[in-house]
Amino acid sequence: MTAVKITEDMLLSEIFTLVPEARELLRGVGFSRIEELEIEDVICDKLTLRGFFRLMNVDGQRAGEILREIQLIYNKRLEEA
């Protein structure tokens, strides 16, 4: 498996493919609302992580923490492979 740097410019669909656990992290900052509205199939293919953070009014510090956590989960999975 090739290492990938997770960035805010990646589509949510790309992130969820690489790190399925990211969905749970994002639920805490508003992704659950997208799921409730049943629009995730449309949103995930068009919205970047940065766009999601803006849409949900996630402050920069919290966004950075979430991004780092997603990268850590991905790196751990990569090491285990």
Contact map, one row per residue, 1 for C-alpha under 8 A:
111000000000000000000000000000000000000000000000000000000000000000000000000001001
111100000000000000000000000000000000000000000000000000000000000000000000000000000
111110000000000000000000000000000000000000000000000000000000000000000000001001000
011111000000000000000000000000000000000000000000000000000000000000000000000000000
001111100000000000000000000000000000000000000000000000000000000000000010000000000
000111110100001000000000000000000000000000000000000000000000000000100110000000000
000011111100000000000000000000000000000000000000100000000000000000100000000000000
000001111100000000000000000000000000000000000001110000000000000000100000000000000
000000111110000000000000000000000000000000000001110000000000000000000000000000000
000001111111011000000000000000000000000000000001100000000000000000000000000000000
000000001111111000000000000000000000000000011111100000000000000000000000000000000
000000000111111100000000000000000000000000011111100000000000000000000000000000000
000000000011111110000000000000000000000000011000000000000000000000000000000000000
000000000111111111000000000000000000000000000000000000000000000000000000000000000
000001000111111111110100000000000000000000000000000000000000000000000000000000000
000000000001111111111110000000000000000000000000000000000000000000000000000000000
000000000000111111110000000000000000000000000000000000000000000000000000000000000
000000000000011111110000000000000000000000000000000000000000000000000000010000000
000000000000001111111100000000000000000000000000000000000000000000000100110000000
000000000000001111111110000000000000000000000000000000000000000000000000000000000
000000000000000100111111100000000000000000000000000000000000000000000100100000000
000000000000001100111111110000000000000000000000000000000000000000000100000000000
000000000000000100011111111000100000000000000000000000000000000000000000000000000
000000000000000000001111111100000000000000000000000000000000000000000000000000000
000000000000000000001111111110000000000000000000000000000000000001000000000000000
000000000000000000000111111111110000000000000000000000000000000001000000000000000
000000000000000000000011111111111000000000000000000000000000000000000000000000000
000000000000000000000001111111110000000000000000000000000000000000000000000000000
000000000000000000000000111111110000000000000000000000010100000000000000000000000
000000000000000000000000011111111100000000000000000000010000000000000000000000000
000000000000000000000010011111111110000000000000000000000000000000000000000000000
000000000000000000000000011111111111000000000000000000000000000000000000000000000
000000000000000000000000001001111111100000000000000000000000000000000000000000000
000000000000000000000000000001111111111100000000000000000000000000000000000000000
000000000000000000000000000000111111111100000000000000000000000000000000000000000
000000000000000000000000000000011111111000000000000000000000000000000000000000000
000000000000000000000000000000001111111100000000000000000000000000000000000000000
000000000000000000000000000000000111111110000000000000000000000000000000000000000
000000000000000000000000000000000111111111100000000000000000000000000000000000000
000000000000000000000000000000000110111111110000000000000000000000000000000000000
000000000000000000000000000000000000011111111000000000000000000000000000000000000
000000000000000000000000000000000000001111111100000000000000000000000000000000000
000000000000000000000000000000000000001111111110000000000000000000000000000000000
000000000011100000000000000000000000000111111111000000000000000000000000000000000
000000000011100000000000000000000000000011111110000000000000000000000000000000000
000000000011000000000000000000000000000001111111000000000000000000000000000000000
000000000011000000000000000000000000000000111111101100000000000000000000000000000
000000011111000000000000000000000000000000010111111100000000000000000000000000000
000000111111000000000000000000000000000000000011111110000000000000000000000000000
000000011000000000000000000000000000000000000001111111000000000000000000000000000
000000000000000000000000000000000000000000000011111111100000000000000000000000000
000000000000000000000000000000000000000000000011111111110000000000000000000000000
000000000000000000000000000000000000000000000000111111111110001000000000000000000
000000000000000000000000000000000000000000000000011111111100000000000000000000000
000000000000000000000000000000000000000000000000001111111100000000000000000000000
000000000000000000000000000011000000000000000000000111111100000000000000000000000
000000000000000000000000000000000000000000000000000011111110000000000000000000000
000000000000000000000000000010000000000000000000000011111111011000000000000000000
000000000000000000000000000000000000000000000000000010001111111000000000000000000
000000000000000000000000000000000000000000000000000000000111111100000000000000000
000000000000000000000000000000000000000000000000000000000011111110000000000000000
000000000000000000000000000000000000000000000000000000000111111111000000000000000
000000000000000000000000000000000000000000000000000010000111111111100000000000000
000000000000000000000000000000000000000000000000000000000001111111110000000000000
000000000000000000000000000000000000000000000000000000000000111111111000000000000
000000000000000000000000110000000000000000000000000000000000011111111100000000000
000001110000000000000000000000000000000000000000000000000000001111111110000000000
000000000000000000000000000000000000000000000000000000000000000111111111000000000
000000000000000000000000000000000000000000000000000000000000000011111111100000000
000001000000000000101100000000000000000000000000000000000000000001111111110000000
000011000000000000000000000000000000000000000000000000000000000000111111111000000
000000000000000000000000000000000000000000000000000000000000000000011111111100000
000000000000000000101000000000000000000000000000000000000000000000001111111110000
000000000000000001100000000000000000000000000000000000000000000000000111111111000
001000000000000000000000000000000000000000000000000000000000000000000011111111100
000000000000000000000000000000000000000000000000000000000000000000000001111111110
000000000000000000000000000000000000000000000000000000000000000000000000111111111
101000000000000000000000000000000000000000000000000000000000000000000000011111111
000000000000000000000000000000000000000000000000000000000000000000000000001111111
000000000000000000000000000000000000000000000000000000000000000000000000000111111
100000000000000000000000000000000000000000000000000000000000000000000000000011111
